[in-house]
């Protein structure tokens, strides 16, 4: 049995994700198992996930995944490079994954390999430096440096969000010396963050918008069969409910505190700007207005704010993930787990009680994940008793 790995947020799982799984399974053989590494309570664009991670894992299993693993928040809510490095490290450590499948706008893995090799070259680093000195965002400078070395068409690949992530998955595989093969599925339907009525598949952004409006008729056909009921019954968070708690944290942050966060822009003086914004703002929108600059994207600032709220710093990020956390599985996923128990390079946590055996960085990271979930729960209308990480086990569809 072949095993394919997929990295996703499934926020929420929809028919576009199911299409990727079906194409991947067809390419690798009908009995191919699909292992998904999924973000937990918080997602890369610095929002709370639309519903809790156990409900999202359930939808993924209903849509074709066999085993769902968690990408801890310190990687899930970070830059594309760090996000990819954390997720790919988990798939590699499973010891059973043959290929990693990802969607892309170009659908050509060889082109993405070329861009990945370019980004890891000395020539790229030489070209990048002078461009950064001009004050543009890192993403713009990065693309222009690749255009300079490989030509405009190749550099333009980095303008696609999914191409960009695919390149980072390949770079992470190369850095690990992994024998896991990259493969890509041409992305169809609405683009990343796109809202449209024309595409055969809807973007997760559009579906989240309709979910928050409780416009269930606009959502149902793009969910796995039976998925609507799960979404309707799940508590849905809203960061505005915790805004005063976030502001309380921002008002106590010093420039030194901000500098301890990843991508803090310490060399460009951003921490001082963030301290001033935090001490003078009246709400989060006001904070972002005061803090924004041409160089730092809104998504990056949002991540910094939520890292501050969650009490995470660079020091909390281990070199690599120290454990593999299971969020859900079906019968085929159980078979994969049986192989992983012999082949995995990291402890495999299938029950919360197993986390009590963790030590050192692994135990600290799990306890940090507990805090992240407890703070996510402050965004719910009815706040649960703290400690859900210690009481919620994996979901199953057996």
Helices and strands as residue ranges (DSSP letters): E 3-8, H 15-28, E 33-39, E 42-43, E 47-48, H 53-63, E 67-71, H 73-76, H 80-94, E 99-104, H 109-119, H 122-132, H 138-150, H 152-156, G 157-159, H 161-176, E 181-186, H 204-212, G 216-218, G 220-222, H 227-233, G 239-242, H 243-252, H 255-259, G 266-268, H 270-280, H 284-291, H 298-310, G 314-316, E 323-329, H 331-343, E 347-349, G 352-357, H 360-377, G 388-390, E 395-396
